[in-house]
Amino acid sequence: MILPMDAAELTRWRQQHPRYTYWCGTLLGGCGEALTDRLYHSKVCHFAHHPHHTCTRTANGEDSADHLFMKGALDEWIRNQELKGTVQWPRRAASLGEAIDVDLPDLQRRLRFRLKPGNSGSWANDAGKTAEVDWIFGLDGPVPHEFFDGDGYVFRIRFETRGARRCPYLGVQRRSGVTTWTPFAEATLTDEGLTTTAVEEIRGDYRRAVVARGSESVAGKSSPETTAGPGSRQLSRGELVVAVREALELDARWATRATWKGLGQTVGTDFSQYVVADLRDLLSEVDSPFPMDEPVLSALIRSDTGEPLPYLDSILEALGLGRPSSATHLKRWVQREVDRAFAKYGLPARAVPPALPLNAAVPEIRIVDLPVSARRRPPARNRRARPTEVRHQAPIDRSQLQHLIAQGQELAGSGEGKGGTRLRSEIRSARRWLHGTRNTKLNDRGLRLLRETIAGLEAAIEDAKMATQPREKTPGESNQRRCSLASPEPSQQQREAPAHPAQAALAPTFRRDLRQRLIDVAQAGSTTNWPLLAGVKNTPEEERRRLLSAIEDGTHDDAPLLSALVVAPGGGPVPYFRGILQDTGLAVPRSDEALLRIWRREQERAYAAYANPPRPLPPRLVPKATAVHDARGSA
């Protein structure tokens, strides 16, 4: 059985079945010992062994009992068909739950279910196809080509969760790769074998083709066998496009990303023989015509190294979507399309996240100057211009930056201490920027980074000049120095000054600005990262956590966490997201899987809250920390 995973549902289940006991099933590969039902408010409820017990069961997913649900469905199906037969697990199977055999002696038929492939990853070791046997294969491996010969189709089986049950669905996969699914209970058994509506259509087409070949033979025309030999399938262009599209949708259903090798095994085509231009044209047809609200299936295909296809930008341009603004943003865009495809085709389907703009990493938002102490940037006269100024100002000549580099080099030789170290660091950064953008046409963000680089180098030059100039102390300064040495008590101004420069960024004005930027990102259905959000890279994680926790709305409990829109450099939640949950009074999950679900749900809630018009907020997946403590106390 499947234990209810929600705390409220498990509570109702306990009330309805107070005398139920649970055991680790030996038919699932378990140890046969007693289990307890664990109720959690901060993570998924589940079965667990008693303490200090070791179980050898390895399969713990919801599909680990599919063979039991399949056996129950077969017993019921045989009764409804008024047949006599036996359902058993073959002893020759490598592991329990891998295969099910059904013998129907009255009809002289046998059904052979192979839910999982063998250790080799295929069903090649099974017996060959015979007339009195129907083979039904799972979805975890490719079907041997010889099973397609003759009929032009094979049976597949998959399961969907419905409440506490796993319901089987029988699929008819054609040679082209297209699969038609039917509830297994609706399948029938005839003299020709297992039958569904799709099978009847294929058999009808096959009979008509045989009649047509017979008439041609009578007319004196040769009729060679057109069935593709083992290892190859002759597909028309249209069939190949449909087959690839169906295969990608199936991969999205099971939340997996495809490769050309895997697609070739599913479709039966050796894509390694294709040139890049042919692959590009094929995927352009797979996604054409492209509805604007649909995910791009081509984004599901990855290279052998896990990266997006190197020619994906050409496919997007052929679809009329434009070109990505950068290679880094293309990776973020691909990940968003993968999430959208998993949401649309997954089981069960869920709300599809909004599409990410292809030509910008984040929408154009209002940029507010950060406090100087938090950014460690030059004085206010050198701060970057606002977007309205950028749009009406001519591009900055790079010669200005080159002139500053030459000026800084003259001072760097004599500059010592912090001033000289900072100047040399700014010079190195400016050189790297010039070298990396020498053949690049700058967009608004590039111009903004250029201005920041110039401002930082100008400030470092000013500091180096001040450090080289001798400075005479006035009598007042000497007296103040002596007084400060004699008095250990700090002044009122010193007590009120922030202990760290970044604490000045906690000022109400800065919090409002930072929050407004995240609201703009949520309205666009996008995400951002810390350097792009705050304009500074070297902020310690503790300070980032403190800043993001401070901008969350604490006026009502159901407000979405805007900090979930800030992603780590490699994607996913930032390392200190658990700390943000703790700072905002929410429970902290232990597993990374639960944390990822909570993080994604908070993103969906932020998109819904700031949509135009606002949408209903999905329920929060993490409770308040106080509720968890109260539940533990009552337990």
C-alpha positions in Angstrom: 0.0 0.0 0.0 0.9 3.7 -0.3 0.9 5.7 2.9 -0.7 9.1 2.7 2.1 11.6 2.4 0.3 14.6 3.9 0.1 15.0 7.6 -3.6 15.8 7.6 -4.4 12.9 5.4 -2.4 10.5 7.5 -4.2 11.7 10.6 -7.6 11.0 9.0 -6.2 7.6 7.9 -5.2 6.7 11.5 -8.6 7.7 12.7 -10.4 5.5 10.1 -8.1 2.5 10.7 -6.9 2.5 14.3 -6.2 -1.2 14.3 -4.1 -1.4 11.2 -0.6 -2.8 11.4 2.1 -2.6 8.7 4.8 -5.0 7.7 7.8 -4.8 5.3 6.5 -7.0 2.5 8.7 -9.9 1.3 7.1 -9.6 -2.1 8.7 -6.2 -2.4 12.1 -7.5 -1.5 11.7 -6.6 2.2 12.6 -8.3 5.4 9.0 -9.1 6.7 9.4 -7.1 9.9 6.9 -4.7 11.4 6.8 -1.0 10.3 5.6 2.2 11.8 3.8 5.1 10.1 5.8 8.3 10.7 3.8 11.5 10.7 5.7 14.7 9.8 4.6 18.3 9.3 7.9 19.5 7.8 8.5 16.6 5.3 6.7 13.7 3.6 5.1 11.1 5.8 6.4 7.6 5.3 6.8 4.1 6.6 9.9 3.3 8.7 11.4 0.4 10.5 11.8 0.3 14.3 15.2 1.7 15.5 18.3 -0.4 15.3 17.0 -2.6 12.4 18.6 -3.2 9.1 16.5 -4.0 6.0 18.0 -5.2 2.7 15.2 -3.8 0.6 16.6 -1.5 -2.1 13.5 -0.3 -4.1 11.5 2.3 -2.1 9.9 4.4 -4.7 6.2 4.5 -5.6 6.9 2.1 -8.5 8.4 -0.6 -6.3 5.0 -2.3 -5.9 3.9 -2.1 -9.5 4.2 -5.8 -10.0 1.7 -6.3 -7.1 -0.7 -3.9 -8.5 -0.3 -5.5 -12.0 -1.0 -8.9 -10.5 -4.2 -7.6 -8.8 -5.3 -5.9 -12.1 -4.7 -9.2 -14.0 -6.7 -11.3 -11.6 -9.6 -8.8 -11.8 -9.3 -8.6 -15.6 -9.4 -12.4 -16.0 -12.6 -12.6 -13.9 -14.2 -9.8 -15.9 -13.3 -11.6 -19.2 -14.7 -14.8 -17.8 -11.5 -16.7 -18.5 -9.6 -19.4 -16.7 -5.9 -18.8 -16.1 -3.0 -18.4 -13.7 -1.0 -15.4 -12.8 2.5 -16.0 -11.4 6.0 -14.7 -11.1 8.5 -16.8 -13.0 11.3 -18.4 -11.0 13.8 -17.6 -13.7 13.4 -13.8 -13.2 16.6 -12.2 -11.9 14.7 -10.2 -9.3 11.2 -10.1 -7.8 8.9 -7.8 -9.6 10.8 -8.0 -12.9 8.3 -10.3 -14.8 4.8 -11.7 -14.6 3.5 -14.7 -16.6 -0.1 -15.3 -17.4 -1.2 -18.7 -18.8 -4.7 -19.1 -20.4 -5.0 -22.8 -21.3 -8.5 -22.6 -22.8 -7.5 -20.1 -25.4 -4.0 -21.5 -25.7 -2.6 -18.0 -25.1 0.1 -16.7 -22.9 0.8 -13.1 -21.7 4.4 -12.3 -20.8 4.8 -9.0 -18.8 8.4 -7.8 -18.6 8.2 -4.7 -16.3 11.9 -4.2 -16.0 14.8 -5.1 -18.3 17.6 -7.4 -17.3 21.1 -6.5 -16.1 22.1 -5.7 -19.6 19.4 -3.0 -19.9 17.4 -4.8 -22.5 15.0 -7.7 -23.0 17.3 -9.4 -25.6 17.7 -12.5 -23.4 14.0 -13.3 -23.4 12.5 -15.9 -25.6 11.7 -15.0 -29.2 8.3 -14.0 -30.3 5.8 -16.8 -31.1 2.2 -16.7 -32.4 0.6 -17.8 -29.1 2.5 -15.4 -26.8 1.8 -11.6 -26.3 4.8 -9.7 -24.9 4.2 -6.6 -22.9 7.2 -4.5 -22.0 7.8 -1.7 -19.5 9.2 1.7 -20.3 12.7 1.3 -18.8 14.4 0.0 -21.9 14.2 -0.3 -25.7 12.3 -3.1 -27.3 14.3 -5.6 -29.5 13.6 -4.9 -33.1 12.5 -8.4 -33.9 9.3 -7.9 -31.8 8.2 -5.3 -34.4 8.5 -7.7 -37.3 5.3 -8.9 -38.7 2.7 -6.9 -36.7 4.5 -3.5 -36.8 3.7 -2.8 -33.1 4.6 -3.9 -29.6 2.7 -3.6 -26.3 4.0 -1.3 -23.5 2.8 -1.0 -19.9 3.0 2.0 -17.5 1.3 2.9 -14.2 -0.3 6.1 -12.9 -1.0 6.8 -9.2 -4.7 7.2 -8.4 -5.2 7.7 -4.7 -3.6 4.8 -2.9 -3.5 2.6 -6.1 -1.3 2.3 -9.1 -3.4 1.8 -12.2 -1.9 0.1 -15.3 -2.2 1.5 -18.8 -1.6 -0.6 -21.9 0.2 1.1 -24.7 0.4 0.1 -28.4 3.8 1.4 -29.8 4.0 1.6 -33.6 7.1 1.1 -35.6 7.3 4.9 -35.9 7.5 5.3 -32.2 3.9 6.7 -31.7 2.2 5.1 -28.6 -1.5 5.0 -28.0 -2.5 4.4 -24.3 -5.6 2.6 -23.0 -6.6 1.6 -19.5 -5.6 -2.1 -19.1 -9.1 -2.9 -17.9 -10.5 -2.0 -21.4 -8.2 -4.5 -23.2 -9.8 -7.7 -24.6 -8.5 -11.1 -25.6 -9.4 -12.6 -29.0 -8.1 -15.5 -31.1 -5.5 -13.2 -32.5 -4.3 -12.2 -29.0 -4.4 -9.1 -26.8 -6.5 -6.4 -28.5 -7.3 -2.7 -28.1 -8.8 -0.2 -30.4 -5.4 0.9 -31.6 -4.5 -2.8 -32.4 -7.6 -3.2 -34.4 -6.7 -0.2 -36.5 -3.2 -1.5 -37.2 -4.4 -5.0 -38.1 -6.9 -3.5 -40.5 -4.2 -1.4 -42.2 -2.0 -4.5 -42.4 -4.8 -6.6 -44.0 -5.5 -3.9 -46.6 -1.7 -3.7 -47.4 -1.6 -7.5 -47.9 -4.6 -7.3 -50.3 -2.9 -4.5 -52.2 0.4 -6.5 -52.6 -1.6 -9.6 -53.7 -3.3 -7.6 -56.5 0.0 -6.3 -57.7 1.4 -9.8 -57.7 -1.5 -11.0 -59.8 -0.8 -8.2 -62.3 2.7 -9.6 -62.7 4.5 -7.1 -60.6 7.1 -8.2 -58.1 6.3 -7.5 -54.5 9.5 -7.6 -52.4 9.2 -7.7 -48.6 9.1 -4.2 -47.3 9.5 -5.0 -43.7 12.7 -3.4 -42.3 15.3 -5.8 -41.3 16.6 -6.1 -37.7 18.4 -3.0 -36.5 16.8 -0.5 -38.9 13.5 1.1 -39.7 12.6 2.9 -42.8 10.6 5.9 -41.7 9.2 8.7 -43.8 10.1 12.3 -42.9 6.7 12.9 -41.4 6.8 9.6 -39.4 10.3 10.5 -38.0 9.2 14.0 -36.9 6.1 12.5 -35.1 8.3 9.7 -33.6 10.9 12.1 -32.2 8.1 14.4 -30.8 6.4 11.5 -29.1 9.7 10.2 -27.7 10.5 13.7 -26.2 7.1 14.0 -24.7 7.5 10.6 -23.1 10.9 11.6 -21.7 9.3 14.7 -20.2 6.6 12.6 -18.7 9.2 10.7 -16.7 11.3 13.8 -16.0 14.3 12.8 -18.0 16.4 14.6 -20.5 17.1 12.8 -23.8 20.3 12.3 -25.8 20.5 11.5 -29.5 21.7 8.0 -28.7 18.7 7.4 -26.4 16.3 8.9 -29.0 17.8 6.6 -31.6 17.1 3.6 -29.4 13.5 4.6 -28.9 12.8 5.7 -32.4 14.9 3.0 -34.1 17.1 5.4 -36.1 20.8 5.9 -36.0 21.2 9.6 -35.5 25.0 9.4 -35.5 24.8 9.1 -39.3 23.1 12.5 -39.5 25.0 15.8 -40.1 24.4 18.8 -37.9 22.3 20.5 -40.5 19.9 17.6 -40.8 19.5 17.3 -37.0 18.9 21.1 -36.8 16.2 20.9 -39.5 14.6 17.8 -37.9 14.2 19.5 -34.5 12.9 22.7 -36.2 10.1 20.5 -37.7 9.5 18.7 -34.3 8.7 22.1 -32.6 6.8 23.5 -35.6 4.4 25.1 -35.6 5.4 26.5 -32.3 2.6 27.8 -30.0 3.9 30.6 -27.8 2.6 29.0 -24.5 4.2 25.5 -25.2 7.6 24.4 -24.0 10.3 23.9 -26.6 10.9 20.1 -26.8 14.3 20.6 -28.4 15.6 22.0 -25.1 15.2 18.5 -23.6 18.0 17.1 -25.7 21.4 17.3 -24.1 24.9 16.6 -25.4 27.0 13.7 -24.0 28.5 16.2 -21.5 25.1 17.4 -20.2 25.2 20.8 -22.0 22.6 22.1 -24.3 23.0 21.3 -28.0 25.6 23.6 -29.6 23.3 24.4 -32.4 20.2 25.1 -30.3 20.4 28.8 -30.9 20.0 28.2 -34.6 16.9 26.1 -33.9 15.4 28.8 -31.8 16.0 31.4 -34.5 14.3 29.1 -37.0 11.3 28.9 -34.7 11.1 32.7 -34.6 12.1 33.0 -31.0 15.2 35.1 -31.6 18.7 34.5 -30.4 19.8 34.2 -26.7 21.6 37.2 -25.2 24.5 35.0 -24.0 25.6 31.4 -23.6 25.1 31.7 -19.8 21.6 32.9 -20.2 20.9 30.2 -22.8 21.6 27.6 -20.1 19.2 29.3 -17.7 16.6 29.4 -20.5 17.0 25.7 -21.3 16.6 24.8 -17.6 13.4 26.8 -17.5 12.1 25.1 -20.7 13.0 21.7 -19.1 11.0 22.6 -16.0 8.1 23.7 -18.2 8.1 20.4 -20.1 8.3 18.3 -17.0 5.3 20.3 -15.5 3.2 20.0 -18.7 3.8 16.3 -19.5 4.5 15.0 -16.0 2.3 12.6 -14.1 0.5 14.2 -12.5 0.6 17.4 -14.5 1.2 20.6 -12.5 1.2 24.4 -13.2 3.5 25.3 -16.0 6.0 28.0 -15.0 6.1 31.1 -17.1 8.5 31.2 -20.0 11.8 33.0 -19.5 12.7 35.8 -22.0 15.3 34.6 -24.4 17.0 37.9 -25.1 17.7 39.0 -21.4 18.7 37.3 -18.3 16.2 39.3 -16.2 13.8 42.0 -17.3 14.9 45.6 -17.5 14.3 46.8 -14.0 14.9 50.1 -12.2 18.4 50.2 -10.9 18.9 51.9 -7.5 22.3 52.8 -6.2 23.5 50.7 -3.4 24.9 52.2 -0.2 28.6 53.0 -0.7 29.6 51.1 2.4 27.9 47.9 1.3 29.1 48.0 -2.3 32.6 49.2 -1.5 32.2 51.5 -4.4 33.6 55.0 -5.1 31.9 58.1 -3.9 28.4 59.2 -5.2 29.8 61.3 -8.1 31.2 58.1 -9.6 28.1 55.8 -9.2 26.6 54.3 -12.2 24.0 56.2 -14.2 20.3 55.2 -14.0 18.7 53.4 -16.9 17.0 56.6 -18.2 20.5 58.1 -18.5 21.9 55.0 -20.2 19.2 55.0 -22.9 19.8 58.7 -23.8 23.6 58.7 -23.5 26.0 57.8 -26.2 28.2 54.7 -25.7 31.3 55.3 -23.7 34.5 55.2 -25.6 36.8 52.4 -24.4 39.8 54.8 -24.7 38.7 56.4 -21.4 39.3 53.1 -19.7 42.6 52.5 -21.5 43.7 56.0 -20.4 42.9 55.2 -16.8 44.8 51.9 -17.0 47.9 53.8 -18.2 47.4 56.4 -15.4 47.0 53.7 -12.8 50.1 51.9 -13.9 52.2 55.0 -13.2 50.9 55.1 -9.6 51.0 51.3 -9.0 54.8 51.1 -9.0 55.1 53.5 -6.1 51.8 52.7 -4.3 52.1 50.5 -1.2 49.7 49.3 1.4 46.0 48.9 0.9 45.8 51.7 -1.7 48.4 50.2 -4.0 46.9 46.7 -3.6 43.5 47.9 -4.5 44.8 49.9 -7.5 46.6 46.9 -8.9 43.5 44.7 -8.5 41.3 47.3 -10.3 43.9 47.5 -13.1 43.8 43.7 -13.6 40.0 43.7 -13.6 39.9 46.5 -16.2 42.4 44.6 -18.4 40.3 41.4 -18.2 37.2 43.4 -19.1 38.8 45.0 -22.1 40.2 41.7 -23.4 36.9 39.8 -22.9 34.8 42.4 -24.7 37.2 43.6 -27.5 34.9 42.2 -30.3 31.6 42.6 -28.5 28.9 45.1 -29.1 27.8 46.2 -25.6 24.1 46.1 -24.5 22.7 48.1 -21.6 24.1 45.7 -19.0 27.5 45.8 -20.7 27.5 49.6 -20.7 26.6 49.5 -17.0 29.5 47.2 -16.2 31.8 49.4 -18.2 30.8 52.4 -16.1 31.3 50.4 -12.9 34.7 49.4 -14.0 35.7 53.0 -14.8 34.3 54.2 -11.5 36.1 51.6 -9.5 39.4 52.4 -11.3 39.0 56.2 -10.8 38.3 55.7 -7.1 41.4 53.4 -6.7 43.5 56.0 -8.5 42.3 58.8 -6.1 43.0 56.6 -3.1 46.5 55.9 -4.4 47.2 59.6 -4.9 46.0 60.4 -1.4 48.2 57.7 0.1 51.3 59.1 -1.6 50.7 62.7 -0.4 52.2 63.6 3.0 49.6 64.8 5.5 50.4 67.1 8.5 48.4 66.6 11.7 46.8 69.7 13.2 47.1 70.4 16.9 43.4 69.6 17.3 43.9 66.2 15.7 46.9 65.5 18.0 44.8 66.4 21.1 41.9 64.3 19.8 44.3 61.4 19.2 45.7 61.6 22.8 42.1 61.8 24.2 41.1 58.7 22.2 44.0 56.8 23.5 43.3 57.8 27.1 39.6 57.1 27.0 38.6 53.5 26.3 34.8 54.3 26.3 33.5 54.6 22.7 31.5 57.6 21.7 27.8 57.6 21.0 28.5 57.9 17.2 30.8 54.9 17.4 28.3 52.8 19.3 25.6 53.5 16.7 27.9 52.9 13.7 27.4 49.5 12.1 29.9 46.8 13.0 30.4 45.8 9.4 30.0 48.1 6.3 27.4 45.8 4.8 25.1 46.4 7.8 24.5 49.9 6.5 22.7 48.2 3.6 20.0 47.2 6.1 18.7 50.7 6.0 15.0 51.0 5.2 15.6 52.7 1.9 17.9 49.9 0.7 15.6 47.2 1.8 12.7 48.8 -0.1 14.9 49.1 -3.2 16.1 45.5 -3.0 12.5 44.2 -2.4 11.2 46.3 -5.4 13.8 44.7 -7.7 12.7 41.2 -6.7 9.1 42.2 -7.2 10.0 43.3 -10.7 11.7 40.0 -11.3 8.6 38.1 -10.0 6.3 40.2 -12.3 8.4 39.0 -15.3 8.2 35.4 -14.1 12.0 35.2 -14.0 14.9 34.6 -11.6 18.1 36.5 -10.9 21.4 36.0 -9.1 23.1 38.0 -6.3 25.7 40.0 -8.4 23.0 41.0 -10.9 20.5 41.9 -8.1 22.8 43.8 -5.8 25.6 45.0 -8.2 28.4 43.5 -6.1 30.0 40.0 -6.1 32.1 39.8 -3.0 29.4 40.0 -0.3 29.8 37.2 2.3 27.0 34.6 2.4 26.0 35.6 6.0 25.4 39.2 4.9 23.5 38.1 1.8 21.3 35.9 4.0 20.7 38.8 6.4 19.8 41.2 3.6 17.4 38.8 1.9 15.8 37.8 5.2 15.2 41.5 6.0 13.3 42.2 2.8 10.7 39.5 3.3 7.1 40.6 4.1 6.4 39.7 7.7 2.9 41.4 7.8 1.0 38.2 7.0 2.0 34.6 7.2 1.1 33.6 3.6 3.4 36.1 1.8 5.7 34.4 -0.7 9.4 34.3 -0.2 10.9 36.7 -2.8 14.4 35.5 -1.9 13.5 32.2 -3.6 13.9 34.1 -6.9 17.7 34.4 -6.2 19.4 31.4 -7.7 22.9 29.9 -7.0 25.6 30.3 -9.7 25.0 26.7 -10.8 21.2 26.8 -10.6 19.0 25.8 -7.7 18.5 27.4 -4.3 21.3 29.5 -2.8 23.4 27.7 -0.1 21.9 29.8 2.7 18.2 29.3 1.7 17.7 27.1 4.8 18.9 30.1 6.9 16.4 32.4 5.2 13.6 29.9 6.1 14.8 29.9 9.7 15.1 33.7 9.9 11.5 34.1 8.6 10.1 31.7 11.1 9.5 28.7 8.8 10.5 25.1 9.4 13.8 24.0 8.0 13.6 20.7 6.0 16.4 18.2 6.4 16.6 16.6 3.0 17.7 18.5 -0.1 14.8 17.1 -2.1 12.3 18.6 0.2 14.2 21.9 0.2 14.1 21.9 -3.6 10.4 21.4 -3.7 9.8 24.2 -1.1 12.1 26.5 -3.1 10.3 25.9 -6.4 6.9 26.3 -4.7 7.9 29.7 -3.3 8.9 30.8 -6.8 5.5 29.7 -8.1 3.8 31.6 -5.2 5.8 34.7 -6.0 4.9 34.6 -9.7 1.2 34.2 -8.8 1.2 37.0 -6.2 2.7 39.6 -8.5 1.1 38.5 -11.8 -1.2 41.0 -13.6 -3.9 40.2 -12.6 -2.8 38.3 -9.5 -3.5 34.6 -9.4 -4.5 32.4 -6.4 -1.4 31.4 -4.5 -0.5 27.7 -4.4 -0.4 26.3 -0.9 2.9 26.6 1.0 4.8 23.4 1.4 6.6 24.3 4.6 4.8 25.1 7.9 5.7 27.6 10.5 8.5 26.4 12.9 6.2 27.0 15.9 3.7 24.5 14.4 6.4 21.9 14.1 7.6 22.5 17.7 4.0 22.3 19.0 3.4 19.0 17.1 6.6 17.5 18.6 5.7 18.7 22.0 2.2 17.1 21.8 3.8 13.9 20.5 
